[in-house]
Amino acid sequence: MSCPICQRASDDKYRPFCSRRCSDVDLDKWLTGAYRVAATELEQDETSSDHPAEDPSNRTN
């Protein structure tokens, strides 16, 4: 397996990366928004709930 950042052979210690540096580069890309997970926006009907949030103080247990 090759490192997804620099294409060198990966090191088991940093798998799938080859080094701590490449691991940190990847983390930085996630933290700064360079990588994003694709998602679809929910329509208003899907985000609202027909059931009110449960109030823990109303429990009878």
mmCIF file of the N, C-alpha and C atoms, coordinates in Angstrom:
data_MODEL
# 
_entry.id   MODEL 
# 
loop_
_atom_site.group_PDB 
_atom_site.id 
_atom_site.type_symbol 
_atom_site.label_atom_id 
_atom_site.label_alt_id 
_atom_site.label_comp_id 
_atom_site.label_asym_id 
_atom_site.label_entity_id 
_atom_site.label_seq_id 
_atom_site.pdbx_PDB_ins_code 
_atom_site.Cartn_x 
_atom_site.Cartn_y 
_atom_site.Cartn_z 
_atom_site.occupancy 
_atom_site.B_iso_or_equiv 
_atom_site.pdbx_formal_charge 
_atom_site.auth_seq_id 
_atom_site.auth_comp_id 
_atom_site.auth_asym_id 
_atom_site.auth_atom_id 
_atom_site.pdbx_PDB_model_num 
ATOM 1   N N  . MET A 1 1  ? 0.846   -1.170 0.000  1.00 0.00 ? 1  MET A N  1 
ATOM 2   C CA . MET A 1 1  ? 0.000   0.000  0.000  1.00 0.00 ? 1  MET A CA 1 
ATOM 3   C C  . MET A 1 1  ? 0.894   1.236  0.000  1.00 0.00 ? 1  MET A C  1 
ATOM 4   N N  . SER A 1 2  ? 0.516   2.219  -0.778 1.00 0.00 ? 2  SER A N  1 
ATOM 5   C CA . SER A 1 2  ? 1.318   3.444  -0.824 1.00 0.00 ? 2  SER A CA 1 
ATOM 6   C C  . SER A 1 2  ? 0.644   4.551  -0.007 1.00 0.00 ? 2  SER A C  1 
ATOM 7   N N  . CYS A 1 3  ? 1.454   5.454  0.464  1.00 0.00 ? 3  CYS A N  1 
ATOM 8   C CA . CYS A 1 3  ? 0.991   6.593  1.252  1.00 0.00 ? 3  CYS A CA 1 
ATOM 9   C C  . CYS A 1 3  ? 0.071   7.458  0.385  1.00 0.00 ? 3  CYS A C  1 
ATOM 10  N N  . PRO A 1 4  ? -1.115  7.816  0.881  1.00 0.00 ? 4  PRO A N  1 
ATOM 11  C CA . PRO A 1 4  ? -2.024  8.638  0.083  1.00 0.00 ? 4  PRO A CA 1 
ATOM 12  C C  . PRO A 1 4  ? -1.547  10.085 -0.106 1.00 0.00 ? 4  PRO A C  1 
ATOM 13  N N  . ILE A 1 5  ? -0.560  10.506 0.660  1.00 0.00 ? 5  ILE A N  1 
ATOM 14  C CA . ILE A 1 5  ? -0.062  11.879 0.548  1.00 0.00 ? 5  ILE A CA 1 
ATOM 15  C C  . ILE A 1 5  ? 1.109   11.972 -0.422 1.00 0.00 ? 5  ILE A C  1 
ATOM 16  N N  . CYS A 1 6  ? 2.133   11.120 -0.251 1.00 0.00 ? 6  CYS A N  1 
ATOM 17  C CA . CYS A 1 6  ? 3.352   11.250 -1.060 1.00 0.00 ? 6  CYS A CA 1 
ATOM 18  C C  . CYS A 1 6  ? 3.634   10.034 -1.959 1.00 0.00 ? 6  CYS A C  1 
ATOM 19  N N  . GLN A 1 7  ? 2.816   9.011  -1.859 1.00 0.00 ? 7  GLN A N  1 
ATOM 20  C CA . GLN A 1 7  ? 2.923   7.796  -2.686 1.00 0.00 ? 7  GLN A CA 1 
ATOM 21  C C  . GLN A 1 7  ? 4.091   6.872  -2.332 1.00 0.00 ? 7  GLN A C  1 
ATOM 22  N N  . ARG A 1 8  ? 4.841   7.129  -1.268 1.00 0.00 ? 8  ARG A N  1 
ATOM 23  C CA . ARG A 1 8  ? 5.887   6.205  -0.829 1.00 0.00 ? 8  ARG A CA 1 
ATOM 24  C C  . ARG A 1 8  ? 5.235   4.984  -0.187 1.00 0.00 ? 8  ARG A C  1 
ATOM 25  N N  . ALA A 1 9  ? 6.042   3.956  0.065  1.00 0.00 ? 9  ALA A N  1 
ATOM 26  C CA . ALA A 1 9  ? 5.527   2.759  0.736  1.00 0.00 ? 9  ALA A CA 1 
ATOM 27  C C  . ALA A 1 9  ? 5.083   3.125  2.149  1.00 0.00 ? 9  ALA A C  1 
ATOM 28  N N  . SER A 1 10 ? 3.942   2.592  2.576  1.00 0.00 ? 10 SER A N  1 
ATOM 29  C CA . SER A 1 10 ? 3.448   2.922  3.911  1.00 0.00 ? 10 SER A CA 1 
ATOM 30  C C  . SER A 1 10 ? 4.244   2.194  4.987  1.00 0.00 ? 10 SER A C  1 
ATOM 31  N N  . ASP A 1 11 ? 4.250   2.778  6.168  1.00 0.00 ? 11 ASP A N  1 
ATOM 32  C CA . ASP A 1 11 ? 4.938   2.214  7.329  1.00 0.00 ? 11 ASP A CA 1 
ATOM 33  C C  . ASP A 1 11 ? 3.861   1.704  8.277  1.00 0.00 ? 11 ASP A C  1 
ATOM 34  N N  . ASP A 1 12 ? 4.004   0.485  8.789  1.00 0.00 ? 12 ASP A N  1 
ATOM 35  C CA . ASP A 1 12 ? 2.993   -0.093 9.676  1.00 0.00 ? 12 ASP A CA 1 
ATOM 36  C C  . ASP A 1 12 ? 2.695   0.804  10.876 1.00 0.00 ? 12 ASP A C  1 
ATOM 37  N N  . LYS A 1 13 ? 3.684   1.524  11.352 1.00 0.00 ? 13 LYS A N  1 
ATOM 38  C CA . LYS A 1 13 ? 3.495   2.395  12.512 1.00 0.00 ? 13 LYS A CA 1 
ATOM 39  C C  . LYS A 1 13 ? 2.531   3.543  12.202 1.00 0.00 ? 13 LYS A C  1 
ATOM 40  N N  . TYR A 1 14 ? 2.500   4.015  10.959 1.00 0.00 ? 14 TYR A N  1 
ATOM 41  C CA . TYR A 1 14 ? 1.673   5.169  10.573 1.00 0.00 ? 14 TYR A CA 1 
ATOM 42  C C  . TYR A 1 14 ? 0.616   4.809  9.541  1.00 0.00 ? 14 TYR A C  1 
ATOM 43  N N  . ARG A 1 15 ? 0.386   3.548  9.329  1.00 0.00 ? 15 ARG A N  1 
ATOM 44  C CA . ARG A 1 15 ? -0.508  3.054  8.292  1.00 0.00 ? 15 ARG A CA 1 
ATOM 45  C C  . ARG A 1 15 ? -1.800  3.830  8.221  1.00 0.00 ? 15 ARG A C  1 
ATOM 46  N N  . PRO A 1 16 ? -2.238  4.287  7.098  1.00 0.00 ? 16 PRO A N  1 
ATOM 47  C CA . PRO A 1 16 ? -1.767  3.996  5.745  1.00 0.00 ? 16 PRO A CA 1 
ATOM 48  C C  . PRO A 1 16 ? -0.689  4.960  5.259  1.00 0.00 ? 16 PRO A C  1 
ATOM 49  N N  . PHE A 1 17 ? -0.173  5.784  6.148  1.00 0.00 ? 17 PHE A N  1 
ATOM 50  C CA . PHE A 1 17 ? 0.829   6.783  5.761  1.00 0.00 ? 17 PHE A CA 1 
ATOM 51  C C  . PHE A 1 17 ? 2.239   6.228  5.899  1.00 0.00 ? 17 PHE A C  1 
ATOM 52  N N  . CYS A 1 18 ? 3.212   6.962  5.361  1.00 0.00 ? 18 CYS A N  1 
ATOM 53  C CA . CYS A 1 18 ? 4.605   6.514  5.436  1.00 0.00 ? 18 CYS A CA 1 
ATOM 54  C C  . CYS A 1 18 ? 5.333   7.113  6.627  1.00 0.00 ? 18 CYS A C  1 
ATOM 55  N N  . SER A 1 19 ? 4.796   8.207  7.176  1.00 0.00 ? 19 SER A N  1 
ATOM 56  C CA . SER A 1 19 ? 5.490   8.904  8.259  1.00 0.00 ? 19 SER A CA 1 
ATOM 57  C C  . SER A 1 19 ? 4.506   9.729  9.076  1.00 0.00 ? 19 SER A C  1 
ATOM 58  N N  . ARG A 1 20 ? 4.980   10.218 10.185 1.00 0.00 ? 20 ARG A N  1 
ATOM 59  C CA . ARG A 1 20 ? 4.170   11.111 11.032 1.00 0.00 ? 20 ARG A CA 1 
ATOM 60  C C  . ARG A 1 20 ? 3.842   12.392 10.273 1.00 0.00 ? 20 ARG A C  1 
ATOM 61  N N  . ARG A 1 21 ? 4.797   12.867 9.489  1.00 0.00 ? 21 ARG A N  1 
ATOM 62  C CA . ARG A 1 21 ? 4.589   14.086 8.715  1.00 0.00 ? 21 ARG A CA 1 
ATOM 63  C C  . ARG A 1 21 ? 3.393   13.947 7.788  1.00 0.00 ? 21 ARG A C  1 
ATOM 64  N N  . CYS A 1 22 ? 3.357   12.860 7.017  1.00 0.00 ? 22 CYS A N  1 
ATOM 65  C CA . CYS A 1 22 ? 2.248   12.664 6.080  1.00 0.00 ? 22 CYS A CA 1 
ATOM 66  C C  . CYS A 1 22 ? 0.930   12.471 6.828  1.00 0.00 ? 22 CYS A C  1 
ATOM 67  N N  . SER A 1 23 ? 0.974   11.816 7.966  1.00 0.00 ? 23 SER A N  1 
ATOM 68  C CA . SER A 1 23 ? -0.216  11.661 8.793  1.00 0.00 ? 23 SER A CA 1 
ATOM 69  C C  . SER A 1 23 ? -0.728  13.029 9.247  1.00 0.00 ? 23 SER A C  1 
ATOM 70  N N  . ASP A 1 24 ? 0.190   13.899 9.664  1.00 0.00 ? 24 ASP A N  1 
ATOM 71  C CA . ASP A 1 24 ? -0.179  15.245 10.100 1.00 0.00 ? 24 ASP A CA 1 
ATOM 72  C C  . ASP A 1 24 ? -0.692  16.099 8.949  1.00 0.00 ? 24 ASP A C  1 
ATOM 73  N N  . VAL A 1 25 ? -0.119  15.932 7.766  1.00 0.00 ? 25 VAL A N  1 
ATOM 74  C CA . VAL A 1 25 ? -0.594  16.664 6.583  1.00 0.00 ? 25 VAL A CA 1 
ATOM 75  C C  . VAL A 1 25 ? -2.051  16.284 6.307  1.00 0.00 ? 25 VAL A C  1 
ATOM 76  N N  . ASP A 1 26 ? -2.350  14.997 6.385  1.00 0.00 ? 26 ASP A N  1 
ATOM 77  C CA . ASP A 1 26 ? -3.709  14.526 6.157  1.00 0.00 ? 26 ASP A CA 1 
ATOM 78  C C  . ASP A 1 26 ? -4.669  15.065 7.211  1.00 0.00 ? 26 ASP A C  1 
ATOM 79  N N  . LEU A 1 27 ? -4.265  15.029 8.477  1.00 0.00 ? 27 LEU A N  1 
ATOM 80  C CA . LEU A 1 27 ? -5.094  15.563 9.549  1.00 0.00 ? 27 LEU A CA 1 
ATOM 81  C C  . LEU A 1 27 ? -5.381  17.040 9.325  1.00 0.00 ? 27 LEU A C  1 
ATOM 82  N N  . ASP A 1 28 ? -4.369  17.797 8.926  1.00 0.00 ? 28 ASP A N  1 
ATOM 83  C CA . ASP A 1 28 ? -4.547  19.220 8.654  1.00 0.00 ? 28 ASP A CA 1 
ATOM 84  C C  . ASP A 1 28 ? -5.568  19.445 7.541  1.00 0.00 ? 28 ASP A C  1 
ATOM 85  N N  . LYS A 1 29 ? -5.542  18.600 6.526  1.00 0.00 ? 29 LYS A N  1 
ATOM 86  C CA . LYS A 1 29 ? -6.513  18.738 5.432  1.00 0.00 ? 29 LYS A CA 1 
ATOM 87  C C  . LYS A 1 29 ? -7.933  18.526 5.932  1.00 0.00 ? 29 LYS A C  1 
ATOM 88  N N  . TRP A 1 30 ? -8.138  17.572 6.844  1.00 0.00 ? 30 TRP A N  1 
ATOM 89  C CA . TRP A 1 30 ? -9.467  17.360 7.411  1.00 0.00 ? 30 TRP A CA 1 
ATOM 90  C C  . TRP A 1 30 ? -9.871  18.553 8.279  1.00 0.00 ? 30 TRP A C  1 
ATOM 91  N N  . LEU A 1 31 ? -8.945  19.031 9.110  1.00 0.00 ? 31 LEU A N  1 
ATOM 92  C CA . LEU A 1 31 ? -9.282  20.100 10.048 1.00 0.00 ? 31 LEU A CA 1 
ATOM 93  C C  . LEU A 1 31 ? -9.537  21.440 9.373  1.00 0.00 ? 31 LEU A C  1 
ATOM 94  N N  . THR A 1 32 ? -8.901  21.677 8.234  1.00 0.00 ? 32 THR A N  1 
ATOM 95  C CA . THR A 1 32 ? -9.090  22.945 7.533  1.00 0.00 ? 32 THR A CA 1 
ATOM 96  C C  . THR A 1 32 ? -10.197 22.896 6.493  1.00 0.00 ? 32 THR A C  1 
ATOM 97  N N  . GLY A 1 33 ? -10.813 21.741 6.325  1.00 0.00 ? 33 GLY A N  1 
ATOM 98  C CA . GLY A 1 33 ? -11.927 21.632 5.389  1.00 0.00 ? 33 GLY A CA 1 
ATOM 99  C C  . GLY A 1 33 ? -11.536 21.299 3.968  1.00 0.00 ? 33 GLY A C  1 
ATOM 100 N N  . ALA A 1 34 ? -10.267 20.959 3.738  1.00 0.00 ? 34 ALA A N  1 
ATOM 101 C CA . ALA A 1 34 ? -9.853  20.582 2.388  1.00 0.00 ? 34 ALA A CA 1 
ATOM 102 C C  . ALA A 1 34 ? -10.514 19.276 1.962  1.00 0.00 ? 34 ALA A C  1 
ATOM 103 N N  . TYR A 1 35 ? -10.756 18.394 2.921  1.00 0.00 ? 35 TYR A N  1 
ATOM 104 C CA . TYR A 1 35 ? -11.506 17.167 2.671  1.00 0.00 ? 35 TYR A CA 1 
ATOM 105 C C  . TYR A 1 35 ? -12.896 17.362 3.248  1.00 0.00 ? 35 TYR A C  1 
ATOM 106 N N  . ARG A 1 36 ? -13.883 16.868 2.548  1.00 0.00 ? 36 ARG A N  1 
ATOM 107 C CA . ARG A 1 36 ? -15.255 16.947 3.044  1.00 0.00 ? 36 ARG A CA 1 
ATOM 108 C C  . ARG A 1 36 ? -15.971 15.655 2.713  1.00 0.00 ? 36 ARG A C  1 
ATOM 109 N N  . VAL A 1 37 ? -16.854 15.269 3.583  1.00 0.00 ? 37 VAL A N  1 
ATOM 110 C CA . VAL A 1 37 ? -17.690 14.105 3.335  1.00 0.00 ? 37 VAL A CA 1 
ATOM 111 C C  . VAL A 1 37 ? -18.953 14.605 2.647  1.00 0.00 ? 37 VAL A C  1 
ATOM 112 N N  . ALA A 1 38 ? -19.266 14.020 1.507  1.00 0.00 ? 38 ALA A N  1 
ATOM 113 C CA . ALA A 1 38 ? -20.444 14.443 0.763  1.00 0.00 ? 38 ALA A CA 1 
ATOM 114 C C  . ALA A 1 38 ? -21.709 14.111 1.541  1.00 0.00 ? 38 ALA A C  1 
ATOM 115 N N  . ALA A 1 39 ? -22.644 15.036 1.531  1.00 0.00 ? 39 ALA A N  1 
ATOM 116 C CA . ALA A 1 39 ? -23.915 14.821 2.210  1.00 0.00 ? 39 ALA A CA 1 
ATOM 117 C C  . ALA A 1 39 ? -24.996 15.571 1.453  1.00 0.00 ? 39 ALA A C  1 
ATOM 118 N N  . THR A 1 40 ? -26.206 15.124 1.627  1.00 0.00 ? 40 THR A N  1 
ATOM 119 C CA . THR A 1 40 ? -27.338 15.831 1.033  1.00 0.00 ? 40 THR A CA 1 
ATOM 120 C C  . THR A 1 40 ? -28.039 16.604 2.135  1.00 0.00 ? 40 THR A C  1 
ATOM 121 N N  . GLU A 1 41 ? -28.572 17.732 1.782  1.00 0.00 ? 41 GLU A N  1 
ATOM 122 C CA . GLU A 1 41 ? -29.298 18.518 2.765  1.00 0.00 ? 41 GLU A CA 1 
ATOM 123 C C  . GLU A 1 41 ? -30.660 17.887 2.978  1.00 0.00 ? 41 GLU A C  1 
ATOM 124 N N  . LEU A 1 42 ? -31.091 17.836 4.237  1.00 0.00 ? 42 LEU A N  1 
ATOM 125 C CA . LEU A 1 42 ? -32.400 17.310 4.554  1.00 0.00 ? 42 LEU A CA 1 
ATOM 126 C C  . LEU A 1 42 ? -33.451 18.367 4.290  1.00 0.00 ? 42 LEU A C  1 
ATOM 127 N N  . GLU A 1 43 ? -34.601 17.935 3.793  1.00 0.00 ? 43 GLU A N  1 
ATOM 128 C CA . GLU A 1 43 ? -35.698 18.869 3.616  1.00 0.00 ? 43 GLU A CA 1 
ATOM 129 C C  . GLU A 1 43 ? -36.280 19.195 4.979  1.00 0.00 ? 43 GLU A C  1 
ATOM 130 N N  . GLN A 1 44 ? -37.012 20.282 5.085  1.00 0.00 ? 44 GLN A N  1 
ATOM 131 C CA . GLN A 1 44 ? -37.557 20.731 6.358  1.00 0.00 ? 44 GLN A CA 1 
ATOM 132 C C  . GLN A 1 44 ? -38.372 19.640 7.046  1.00 0.00 ? 44 GLN A C  1 
ATOM 133 N N  . ASP A 1 45 ? -39.164 18.885 6.299  1.00 0.00 ? 45 ASP A N  1 
ATOM 134 C CA . ASP A 1 45 ? -39.987 17.830 6.904  1.00 0.00 ? 45 ASP A CA 1 
ATOM 135 C C  . ASP A 1 45 ? -39.139 16.750 7.547  1.00 0.00 ? 45 ASP A C  1 
ATOM 136 N N  . GLU A 1 46 ? -37.972 16.478 7.003  1.00 0.00 ? 46 GLU A N  1 
ATOM 137 C CA . GLU A 1 46 ? -37.110 15.436 7.543  1.00 0.00 ? 46 GLU A CA 1 
ATOM 138 C C  . GLU A 1 46 ? -36.376 15.891 8.794  1.00 0.00 ? 46 GLU A C  1 
ATOM 139 N N  . THR A 1 47 ? -36.149 17.192 8.940  1.00 0.00 ? 47 THR A N  1 
ATOM 140 C CA . THR A 1 47 ? -35.410 17.680 10.094 1.00 0.00 ? 47 THR A CA 1 
ATOM 141 C C  . THR A 1 47 ? -36.304 17.928 11.291 1.00 0.00 ? 47 THR A C  1 
ATOM 142 N N  . SER A 1 48 ? -37.594 18.192 11.063 1.00 0.00 ? 48 SER A N  1 
ATOM 143 C CA . SER A 1 48 ? -38.483 18.406 12.192 1.00 0.00 ? 48 SER A CA 1 
ATOM 144 C C  . SER A 1 48 ? -39.039 17.071 12.658 1.00 0.00 ? 48 SER A C  1 
ATOM 145 N N  . SER A 1 49 ? -39.362 16.997 13.905 1.00 0.00 ? 49 SER A N  1 
ATOM 146 C CA . SER A 1 49 ? -39.850 15.753 14.485 1.00 0.00 ? 49 SER A CA 1 
ATOM 147 C C  . SER A 1 49 ? -41.307 15.915 14.896 1.00 0.00 ? 49 SER A C  1 
ATOM 148 N N  . ASP A 1 50 ? -42.095 14.881 14.687 1.00 0.00 ? 50 ASP A N  1 
ATOM 149 C CA . ASP A 1 50 ? -43.482 14.899 15.129 1.00 0.00 ? 50 ASP A CA 1 
ATOM 150 C C  . ASP A 1 50 ? -43.584 14.640 16.621 1.00 0.00 ? 50 ASP A C  1 
ATOM 151 N N  . HIS A 1 51 ? -42.504 14.122 17.194 1.00 0.00 ? 51 HIS A N  1 
ATOM 152 C CA . HIS A 1 51 ? -42.486 13.785 18.600 1.00 0.00 ? 51 HIS A CA 1 
ATOM 153 C C  . HIS A 1 51 ? -41.612 14.775 19.352 1.00 0.00 ? 51 HIS A C  1 
ATOM 154 N N  . PRO A 1 52 ? -42.163 15.392 20.409 1.00 0.00 ? 52 PRO A N  1 
ATOM 155 C CA . PRO A 1 52 ? -41.314 16.322 21.180 1.00 0.00 ? 52 PRO A CA 1 
ATOM 156 C C  . PRO A 1 52 ? -40.185 15.577 21.873 1.00 0.00 ? 52 PRO A C  1 
ATOM 157 N N  . ALA A 1 53 ? -39.121 16.290 22.155 1.00 0.00 ? 53 ALA A N  1 
ATOM 158 C CA . ALA A 1 53 ? -37.980 15.687 22.854 1.00 0.00 ? 53 ALA A CA 1 
ATOM 159 C C  . ALA A 1 53 ? -38.433 15.200 24.221 1.00 0.00 ? 53 ALA A C  1 
ATOM 160 N N  . GLU A 1 54 ? -37.921 14.049 24.606 1.00 0.00 ? 54 GLU A N  1 
ATOM 161 C CA . GLU A 1 54 ? -38.309 13.476 25.889 1.00 0.00 ? 54 GLU A CA 1 
ATOM 162 C C  . GLU A 1 54 ? -37.651 14.248 27.026 1.00 0.00 ? 54 GLU A C  1 
ATOM 163 N N  . ASP A 1 55 ? -38.468 14.600 28.012 1.00 0.00 ? 55 ASP A N  1 
ATOM 164 C CA . ASP A 1 55 ? -37.968 15.308 29.180 1.00 0.00 ? 55 ASP A CA 1 
ATOM 165 C C  . ASP A 1 55 ? -37.649 14.284 30.254 1.00 0.00 ? 55 ASP A C  1 
ATOM 166 N N  . PRO A 1 56 ? -36.364 14.120 30.639 1.00 0.00 ? 56 PRO A N  1 
ATOM 167 C CA . PRO A 1 56 ? -35.991 13.101 31.623 1.00 0.00 ? 56 PRO A CA 1 
ATOM 168 C C  . PRO A 1 56 ? -36.693 13.268 32.963 1.00 0.00 ? 56 PRO A C  1 
ATOM 169 N N  . SER A 1 57 ? -37.144 14.466 33.300 1.00 0.00 ? 57 SER A N  1 
ATOM 170 C CA . SER A 1 57 ? -37.800 14.677 34.591 1.00 0.00 ? 57 SER A CA 1 
ATOM 171 C C  . SER A 1 57 ? -39.209 14.091 34.617 1.00 0.00 ? 57 SER A C  1 
ATOM 172 N N  . ASN A 1 58 ? -39.767 13.750 33.463 1.00 0.00 ? 58 ASN A N  1 
ATOM 173 C CA . ASN A 1 58 ? -41.105 13.192 33.404 1.00 0.00 ? 58 ASN A CA 1 
ATOM 174 C C  . ASN A 1 58 ? -41.117 11.677 33.463 1.00 0.00 ? 58 ASN A C  1 
ATOM 175 N N  . ARG A 1 59 ? -39.981 11.044 33.620 1.00 0.00 ? 59 ARG A N  1 
ATOM 176 C CA . ARG A 1 59 ? -39.907 9.587  33.661 1.00 0.00 ? 59 ARG A CA 1 
ATOM 177 C C  . ARG A 1 59 ? -40.520 9.056  34.940 1.00 0.00 ? 59 ARG A C  1 
ATOM 178 N N  . THR A 1 60 ? -41.179 7.908  34.809 1.00 0.00 ? 60 THR A N  1 
ATOM 179 C CA . THR A 1 60 ? -41.813 7.301  35.965 1.00 0.00 ? 60 THR A CA 1 
ATOM 180 C C  . THR A 1 60 ? -41.017 6.122  36.500 1.00 0.00 ? 60 THR A C  1 
ATOM 181 N N  . ASN A 1 61 ? -39.903 5.791  35.917 1.00 0.00 ? 61 ASN A N  1 
ATOM 182 C CA . ASN A 1 61 ? -39.109 4.634  36.359 1.00 0.00 ? 61 ASN A CA 1 
ATOM 183 C C  . ASN A 1 61 ? -38.406 4.946  37.638 1.00 0.00 ? 61 ASN A C  1 
# 
